[in-house]
Amino acid sequence: MARRVHQPLENQEFDFILGMAEGPVLAYFTGTWPKALEPCRAMDALVAEAAEEYGSRLTAVRTDMTRCPGPTRRFDVTGAPTVVLVKEGAAVASHAGAMSRAELREFLEAHL
């Protein structure tokens, strides 16, 4: 069974998940506007695979930029999809735009 990717519906839920995570958090920001839909859908599966692959070493959070504007501003996210690796509440790395499976794995390995 795949590890769950958390999907907060509001800013407070996002903050709660960050606070409860016992390690790094992969915050994945998505958008619902037409140009963002296809790349975000492609990234959905990759983020879910990463959550499964890294297991307890990583918490994944899928965040809609419109529903959770607080985290979007806090981590200076300006487009979707964007991934931000968060450790102890601070962003340590980010990548804007779609990524391949290999690129996401390389990103995580470089910063975990």
Summary of the structure (lengths in Angstrom):
residues: 112
radius of gyration: 12.5
end to end distance: 23.5
largest distance: 35.1
contacts: 343
relative contact order: 0.23
helix: 46%
strand: 23%
